[in-house]
Amino acid sequence: MTQLLPEVDWRARATEHRARLDKLVGPYLERRAAGSTHPVIDFLFTYYGHKPAQLRRWHPGFGVTLAGAREYDGARGYLRVGAGYTADPAYLAKRRDTIEFVANLLRATASRPAQLSCFGLHEWAMVYRTDEVRHQQVPLRLGHANTDAVVESMSLRCTHYDAFRFFTPDAVGRNAEPLTRADQAAREQPGCLHANMDLYKWAFKLAPLTSSDLLLDCFELACTARELDMQASPYDLSEYGYDPIPIEIPSGRAEYVRRQGAISEHSAALRTRLLAVCEGLLALP
């Protein structure tokens, strides 16, 4: 049995969802239409590979039937039930392994204390001792030599494999410990900006089994985390209106830790909500 949501109700919620999303991605869409790029915001679409059009479609989550939702005909993961559409139990069964992986990763991450001592150096490690710069349209704030010196003056304590895998060869050996995909669940911790940004990735992967309300909450957090990530990076983003957080000095590191801690606290609540969704789906027969 599913809950039937009247058409007038779910269409109102879908309209509110799109308006909220447009406030977040409107500038991105305007720049893309003009053929320009943005080194901070574009990442949330290019790296994760989720299109704004996909985010615009509102999903109530598993167990809800949308009355009269003709535009959901043929949508991934949906099934027609009478005069409405609902998330397909067959799709849930197909995604069960993914749900189990996500649940285990979320549970393991939440079980550890937050580590707030990386100071965002993963971005610095990605340009350490190389002339190649990942964001070609923006310069290094301190230049190559001084950027390398910052990396050499502090310990690299990255715990997130998907950041670590972009380290330059010379930076890999400087990390506190080697990271692999196989030990991802044994290493991720709730202070990591990228682990917290990934809540958006996991919520999206499970759509339409997860609600768009939760998905957009995770996306908003990812936007906040990405902004901090790049403000603390070695890049000069003043042209884009971002003041640097100079992690090469004590006051900059203190500011980074303060904001990283706030994001970690916010992400803990979202991680709990997403894990509850996963566990609820896995408990279904």
Phi, psi and omega in degrees: 000141176237159176279130179270122180257118181303148185301319181297326181286310185288330177292326176295317179292323178294322178294317177298321179298313181295322179295319178295319180294319182298328177295329182276321188250357180307309179300323178298315181294323178295317178294319181296321178295330179273358178082016180254164181238168180219121187291346182262303188282325184303328182307322184294343178251322182284317181287310182282339174075017179262130183272146177306324180297326178290323179289334184290333180286124183275135177238133179279345186099170184294143176093009179235131177256129179267113181293135174063025186272066186299330181289352177269358178296120181087355179291144182302128175085006182251153180226139176281131178230106182062238182261019181218186181227143182217160176298131189283123175304329178294326177291321175302314180298321180294327184264008187301318179298319178295318179299317179297319178298311181298315180299316180296319180293315179298317181295316180294318180298316182293339184282351185254154174289151178289132175260122184240044184232018180273335177057024177069021184288352178300322179293326178290322180293339180282347179237012183292126177052047174212151176272352179278137179238130185293326179252088188296336186277355179232142181277164172285134185297322183252001185081169185295311186297314181288330175296315177300320182296324178296315179301319183286344182272349183224164179275141173270125184232038182293138179242005187247115186299321184287350167267316182302324184292349176260002176299147173291159180307321181288337181274333185306312182289348180273348180290151183303326177206150178290147180240144176226162177298324184296329182257022181304312183292339180271354186242328187294143183219155193285000174270347186288126179300318184288325175297325179284323173298325183294345175303324175297317180299314183291320178298321180291319181301329184267357177294144006269018179287336175259158181277151177290337176297313178293318179302315183288328173299318179292323179294318177300317178297320179299321177298315179296316181294320179296321179298314178296318180307315184275332174296327180270001183283173178282000185273149175269105184251020182299328179298335181260006176089015180255122175282138181288150168255102188283086184290357178281353177235156185304318182294324178293319179295321179297318178296319179299312181298319180299312182286325176297319179296320179295319178295320179299318179295317178296317182294331180300319179293319179292322178297320178298316180296316181292321177297320178298322177297313180300313182295323177296320178293319181291337180280348180287145180290000000 
